[in-house]
Amino acid sequence: MRFTFKDGRIEADRDIKNDGRGIYLCQSRECAELALKRKAFNRVCRTNVDAESIERAIEEALWS
């Protein structure tokens, strides 16, 4: 799964075409939960990202 961080938001990038800093995860719920627990999104984006927006993007990526 690829996610992008742009304009303060995390978005699922299914087509791998979005601009912005890319964040890659394997496509499993366990991997996503571990990334949330370890605050990997915050570390990669170099800022504090809202956990709700991350969870929403993960759900969108997992269900697509």
N, C-alpha and C positions, 0 to 999 in steps of 0.2 A: 504494500500500500504506500502511496506517496501522498504527502500533505504539503501544503505551502503556507507560508506565513507572509501576509501582506496587509498593510494598513491596519495592523493590530489584531488581525483575525487569522485563525487556522481554518483551512478549507481542505476537503478531500480533493485530490487531483487525479481523477480516474484516467484521464486522457494524457497525462504527463505533458501538459501544454501550458499550465499556469505559470506566470512570472512569480518571482519571490523566492525566498529561501526554501529549499526542499528538505523535507524530513521523510525518511523511509523507514517502514516497519514491515515485518513479515505479516502475512494476512491471517492472524489468529487473535482471538480475544485475549488470550494469556499474554501475548507479546505486547498488546496495547495497554493492558492493565499494568504490566511491569514498567512500561515507558512512563505511564502516569505516576506510578508510585515513586519512580526514581527522578521525576521531574525532567525527563529528557527533552521534552518540548521547550521548556524554559531555557535549558542549557543551550540547545541548538539555536534557538531564536534570539538568545542573548537578552531576554527581557522576561518579565513575569506575564505569562499568558493565562487568561481566564480558563479555569478547569472545565467549566460548563461548555465553552466553545470547543475545547479539545474533545470532550466526550461526545458532543453533537457531531463533530467531523468524523470521529471514529465510527459512530453508529451509521452514519451516512456511507462511509467506505465499506463497512462490513456487509451492509444490506444491498449494495449495488452489484 
